[in-house]
Amino acid sequence: MKSVWYIIFNPVSGGGKNKKTITTIKKLLVSHQLRFDFISTEYTHHEKLLVEKAIVNGYRKFICIGGDGTLHHMVNGIMNQNQIATEKISLAVIPIGTGNDWVKNYNISSNPAKAIQTIIKNKVIYQDIGSIVFKESQQEEFFMNAAGIGFDAFVVKNIASFSKWGSLAYIFAALSSLKVYQPHQFILKTEKDNFNSKMFLISIGLCKFSGSGMQLTDYKRHENGFFDITYISNIKILQVIRHIFKLYLGGINKIKESQCFREKTINTVNNHSSYIQADGELLGKGDVSISLIPKAIQFIIS
């Protein structure tokens, strides 16, 4: 087993504006006598393959330099490999992305020097991870922050057109998507209940923030070992616009059209048209089974 950190840098994170920051980060790491091997991604989803190969080669400690997308693909690399139990892998983050929702949950600074101090202090938690399995193809995707079905996934589909707005891209994409979004009817099955209506939004959260700082679940009631789930149907566009700021202030449970609850598993039936996203990555459409894997990975937090 190698004791050095394996660092993966996504040069596209943050709109590709952070390449100069890497020189500073490397100097800081060296000044703190942290031993590391460094590699840059070369294409989309490259992180996953890099992590899988690194684990085969004996690495057990990883640093993500990027945003939520980079972290998402690294998590998928850890969860997909079969060399070692996932809970024996450590993962830290130096955030340089646009949204950076996962790090907000753990107060990890976007200042590289402070983020490196967090790594040095080595405060570790074992976080739950979500699994999404597409029933038709049996394709499995993992997520560490939040997944969504319906409107927020439709926003992710359209967000590239607003990338120049940085952290405001999600809100502009959301407002634009409201003009054309059509909720679709399918069945949501939970351990306790079934919902059968036109679904505006289903949010499945492990952490507090998604969509560049929005709070789409009632995280105040969070309990490890459970997803925080929000289900919204039969809501009018004007109502969504009127309540938009509640989504940033933790008031999702005050919207009368929303239902907030906790579950370990959910399933969809007859979902032919609603998009699905995980950690801001668009996955596609279709029926899925979503389940929770408790305490799956060691994360280093503030």
Salt bridges, closest charged atoms under 4 A:
GLU52 OE2 - LYS48 NZ 3.06
ASP101 OD1 - LYS104 NZ 3.69
GLU141 OE2 - HIS72 NE2 2.71
ASP218 OD1 - LYS220 NZ 3.13
GLU223 OE1 - ARG262 NH1 2.69
ASP228 OD2 - HIS222 ND1 2.61
ASP279 OD2 - HIS72 ND1 2.74
GLU281 OE1 - HIS73 NE2 3.23
